[in-house]
């Protein structure tokens, strides 16, 4: 299977200490998907596409576990989409 990197918009909650938590993803067509829970967060490379160093988030969206990535160097969020 082949995958592509798709950059997405991300809505964040920033607490008083400056910690960021993703709360909704905005797809390329403008549709928003709420994130109900961050299950895991750690530094890890993408599973299928190349990238600069990333932070991997396992999140719960619409009752399903999804993975989103944050590229620290470019300050961009993306997902891996199966082609």
N, C-alpha and C positions, 0 to 999 in steps of 0.2 A: 504494500500500500504506500502511496505517496501522500505527503502532507505539505501544506503551505502555511506560512506565517501570515496571520491576519491581525493587523493592528486594530484595536478597539478603544472606545472611550471608557473611562472608569470614573465612577463617583466614589469619593473617599470620605470617611469620617476621620477627622484629625482630633485626637484628644488634647487636653491642656499640656501634656508633656511632649507633644509633637509626634506621637505614634500614629501611623496611618493604618486604616482598615478599609478594604474595599467593601462597599455596600450595594453597588449596582454596576452592571456592565451594560454599555451601550453598543449595540451591533452597528455595522456599517450602514444599515438602512435607517438608523435612528431608533430602532426598537430597544427598549430597556428591559433588562432582566435583573430583578432583585437578588441579592446574595443574602441568604438567611443565616449562614454560618461559615466562618473560616475554620476548616478542619485542621489544616497543617500549613506551616510557612517555614521554608528553609531555602538556602542557597543551593541551586541545582541547575544543570543545563537542561534545555528542552529535550524531550524524548525523541523528537523526529526532525527538527529543523535546526539549523545553525543559528548561533546568536552570540552576542557579547555575554558577559556574566549576568545571570538572571536570578531573581527570587521567584521560586515556584510556590504558588498558592493552590492548595486543594480546597475547594469551596463547595457549598451546597447551594444549588440554584434549581428552583422548581422541583425540589425533592430528589435531585440527582447530583451525584458528585461530579464536578468538573475541575479542570486544571487551567489556571491562567498564569501568565508570566509577566514579570516586571523587569524591563531592561534598565538597570540603574544608569548606565552610561548615557543612553539616549532619552531617559525619562519617558519611556513609552510602555504601554501594556499591549500584550498580544495573546492569542490563542493559536493552537495548532489545529488546522482544519483539514480533514481528510478530503483529498481531491477526487 
